[in-house]
C-alpha cells in the first residue's frame, strides 16, 4: 500500500468517526415485553380503611434483572435472546400488584415504595421464581412470591403467605411464554388481594360488622 493510499484511508476513517457513524453494524434492538393487562378484578367486599405501600419485591440474581428467563434444568438458567422485560422482573411484579389492588378498591389508597407519602400498611414480598420451564408435561411459567403484611406504626407482621402460580403455556416461543406470564400475573394478583384483605388488622382499619351506623339527628 502506497503512502497516498494510506493517507486516503486515514482521511476516510476520520470523516466516518467525525460524523458519528461506525464501520461496525448496529445490533438489532431487543423486543421489550410487558405483562398483559390484568383481567377484571372483583371489587373488595370489605375495604381496609388504610393506605397501603407496595414495596418492590426482593430478588437475587438472575431474578432481579430484566431478562426473560427459562430454566431447562433445575440447575441452569437461560435467557430468551433479543427480548427483555420493560423493567426488572421485581418492578414488573410490583406494578401488576399495585394496578390490581387499586382496581379492587381494597384499600383507601395504594402507593409504591417510590412514593414519599406515609402509609399505615406495607406489603413486603420476596420473588423466588419468575421463569419458564419445559417439563415432559409441557411448557409452563412459574411465579413464586412470599408475602408479608407489615403494620407500619408497630412494625409488627400481621400475616404471611407464599403464593406459587404455575401457568401452562401454549408453546415455547417467546410470545407464548409472555402470554402465559400475563395469565399467571392476573392469577397472582387475585390471590394476593384475597389474602391481604383477610389479614388480622388492628382495630380501626376494618369497618364494623353487624351493626348499623347511628343516624344524624
C-alpha positions as CSV (number, residue, x, y, z in Angstrom):
1,X,0.0,0.0,0.0
2,X,1.4,3.4,-1.0
3,X,1.7,6.4,1.3
4,X,-1.0,8.1,-0.7
5,X,-3.4,5.1,-0.2
6,X,-2.7,5.1,3.5
7,X,-3.4,8.8,3.6
8,X,-6.7,8.4,1.9
9,X,-7.7,5.6,4.3
10,X,-6.9,7.7,7.3
11,X,-8.9,10.6,5.9
12,X,-11.9,8.3,5.2
13,X,-11.8,6.9,8.7
14,X,-11.5,10.4,10.2
15,X,-14.6,11.6,8.3
16,X,-16.5,8.4,9.3
17,X,-15.8,8.8,13.1
18,X,-16.4,12.6,13.0
19,X,-19.9,12.1,11.6
20,X,-20.8,9.8,14.5
21,X,-21.1,6.6,12.3
22,X,-19.4,3.3,12.8
23,X,-17.9,0.8,10.4
24,X,-19.5,-2.0,12.5
25,X,-23.2,-2.9,12.1
26,X,-25.5,-1.8,14.9
27,X,-27.0,-4.7,16.9
28,X,-30.8,-5.3,16.4
29,X,-32.7,-3.6,19.3
30,X,-34.3,-6.1,21.6
31,X,-38.1,-6.6,21.9
32,X,-39.4,-5.1,25.1
33,X,-42.2,-7.0,26.7
34,X,-44.7,-6.4,29.4
35,X,-47.3,-8.5,31.3
36,X,-50.7,-8.4,29.7
37,X,-53.2,-6.1,31.3
38,X,-54.7,-7.7,34.5
39,X,-58.1,-9.2,34.0
40,X,-61.1,-7.6,35.7
41,X,-60.6,-7.7,39.5
42,X,-63.7,-8.1,41.7
43,X,-64.5,-5.2,43.9
44,X,-63.5,-5.7,47.5
45,X,-66.4,-6.6,49.7
46,X,-64.9,-5.1,52.9
47,X,-62.3,-2.4,52.1
48,X,-59.5,-1.9,54.6
49,X,-59.6,1.7,55.9
50,X,-55.9,2.3,55.5
51,X,-53.2,3.3,53.0
52,X,-51.1,0.5,51.6
53,X,-47.5,0.8,50.3
54,X,-46.4,-2.0,48.0
55,X,-42.6,-2.5,48.1
56,X,-40.7,-3.7,45.1
57,X,-40.1,-7.5,45.8
58,X,-36.7,-8.6,47.0
59,X,-34.9,-10.9,44.5
60,X,-31.5,-12.3,43.9
61,X,-29.6,-12.9,40.6
62,X,-30.8,-13.5,38.0
63,X,-34.4,-12.8,39.0
64,X,-33.6,-9.2,39.8
65,X,-32.8,-8.4,36.1
66,X,-34.9,-7.7,33.0
67,X,-34.1,-10.9,31.1
68,X,-37.0,-13.3,30.3
69,X,-35.7,-16.4,31.9
70,X,-36.1,-20.1,31.2
71,X,-35.0,-23.0,33.4
72,X,-34.3,-26.0,31.2
73,X,-33.0,-28.0,34.2
74,X,-33.2,-27.4,38.0
75,X,-29.6,-26.3,38.0
76,X,-29.5,-23.9,35.0
77,X,-31.0,-20.6,33.9
78,X,-31.1,-19.4,30.3
79,X,-32.5,-16.2,28.7
80,X,-34.6,-15.7,25.6
81,X,-32.4,-13.9,23.0
82,X,-33.3,-10.5,21.7
83,X,-36.1,-10.0,24.3
84,X,-36.4,-8.5,27.7
85,X,-39.0,-7.2,30.2
86,X,-39.7,-3.5,30.1
87,X,-38.1,-3.2,33.6
88,X,-36.7,-5.6,36.1
89,X,-38.9,-8.6,37.0
90,X,-39.5,-7.3,40.6
91,X,-40.7,-3.9,39.2
92,X,-43.0,-5.6,36.7
93,X,-44.5,-7.8,39.5
94,X,-44.9,-4.7,41.8
95,X,-46.6,-2.7,39.2
96,X,-49.0,-5.6,38.4
97,X,-49.9,-5.8,42.1
98,X,-50.4,-2.1,42.5
99,X,-52.7,-1.8,39.5
100,X,-54.8,-4.8,40.6
101,X,-55.2,-3.7,44.2
102,X,-56.1,-0.2,43.1
103,X,-58.7,-1.6,40.8
104,X,-60.2,-3.8,43.5
105,X,-60.7,-0.8,45.9
106,X,-59.4,-3.0,48.8
107,X,-57.6,0.0,50.4
108,X,-58.3,3.7,50.7
109,X,-55.0,4.4,48.8
110,X,-52.3,2.3,47.2
111,X,-48.8,3.6,46.6
112,X,-45.4,2.2,45.6
113,X,-42.1,2.4,47.5
114,X,-41.1,5.3,45.3
115,X,-43.8,7.5,46.8
116,X,-42.6,9.6,49.8
117,X,-46.1,9.6,51.3
118,X,-46.7,7.8,54.6
119,X,-48.9,4.7,54.7
120,X,-50.4,2.6,57.6
121,X,-49.5,-0.7,56.0
122,X,-46.6,-2.1,53.8
123,X,-46.7,-5.2,51.7
124,X,-43.2,-6.7,51.7
125,X,-42.5,-9.5,49.2
126,X,-39.7,-11.8,48.0
127,X,-39.7,-13.1,44.5
128,X,-38.2,-16.6,44.3
129,X,-39.4,-17.8,40.9
130,X,-40.2,-15.9,37.7
131,X,-39.2,-18.2,34.8
132,X,-40.4,-20.6,32.2
133,X,-39.9,-24.4,32.4
134,X,-40.3,-27.2,29.8
135,X,-41.0,-30.5,31.6
136,X,-42.3,-33.6,29.9
137,X,-45.9,-32.4,30.7
138,X,-45.4,-29.3,28.5
139,X,-44.1,-25.7,28.8
140,X,-45.2,-23.6,31.7
141,X,-44.3,-20.5,33.6
142,X,-43.7,-20.3,37.3
143,X,-44.1,-17.3,39.7
144,X,-43.5,-17.7,43.4
145,X,-43.9,-14.8,45.8
146,X,-43.5,-14.7,49.6
147,X,-45.9,-12.2,51.2
148,X,-45.7,-10.3,54.5
149,X,-48.1,-7.5,55.6
150,X,-46.5,-5.1,58.0
151,X,-48.2,-2.6,60.3
152,X,-46.0,0.5,59.9
153,X,-46.7,2.0,63.3
154,X,-45.9,-1.1,65.4
155,X,-43.6,-2.7,62.7
156,X,-45.4,-6.0,63.5
157,X,-46.1,-8.7,61.0
158,X,-49.9,-9.1,60.5
159,X,-49.9,-12.1,58.2
160,X,-47.6,-14.1,55.9
161,X,-48.1,-16.4,53.0
162,X,-46.2,-17.9,50.0
163,X,-48.1,-17.9,46.7
164,X,-46.9,-20.2,43.8
165,X,-48.5,-19.9,40.4
166,X,-47.9,-22.5,37.7
167,X,-49.5,-21.5,34.3
168,X,-49.3,-23.7,31.2
169,X,-48.0,-22.1,28.0
170,X,-49.3,-22.9,24.5
171,X,-45.7,-23.3,23.3
172,X,-42.1,-22.4,23.8
173,X,-41.9,-19.3,21.6
174,X,-41.3,-16.0,23.5
175,X,-44.8,-14.7,22.6
176,X,-46.4,-17.8,24.0
177,X,-44.3,-17.7,27.1
178,X,-45.1,-14.0,27.7
179,X,-48.8,-14.7,27.2
180,X,-48.6,-17.3,29.9
181,X,-46.8,-14.9,32.2
182,X,-49.7,-12.5,31.7
183,X,-52.2,-15.1,32.8
184,X,-50.0,-16.1,35.8
185,X,-49.7,-12.4,36.8
186,X,-53.5,-12.0,36.8
187,X,-53.9,-15.1,39.0
188,X,-51.1,-13.9,41.3
189,X,-52.8,-10.5,41.8
190,X,-56.2,-12.1,42.6
191,X,-54.7,-14.4,45.2
192,X,-52.7,-11.6,46.8
193,X,-55.8,-9.4,47.1
194,X,-57.9,-12.3,48.6
195,X,-55.1,-13.0,51.1
196,X,-54.4,-9.3,52.0
197,X,-58.0,-8.4,52.8
198,X,-58.3,-11.3,55.3
199,X,-55.3,-10.3,57.4
200,X,-55.8,-9.7,61.2
201,X,-55.7,-6.0,61.1
202,X,-55.7,-3.7,64.2
203,X,-59.0,-2.2,65.4
204,X,-60.0,0.8,63.3
205,X,-58.6,-0.4,60.0
206,X,-61.6,-2.6,59.2
207,X,-65.2,-1.4,59.1
208,X,-67.5,-2.7,61.9
209,X,-69.7,-5.6,61.0
210,X,-73.3,-6.4,62.1
211,X,-74.1,-3.0,63.5
212,X,-75.9,-0.1,61.9
213,X,-74.2,3.3,62.0
214,X,-76.2,5.9,64.1
215,X,-78.2,8.3,62.1
216,X,-77.6,12.0,62.4
217,X,-80.5,13.8,64.3
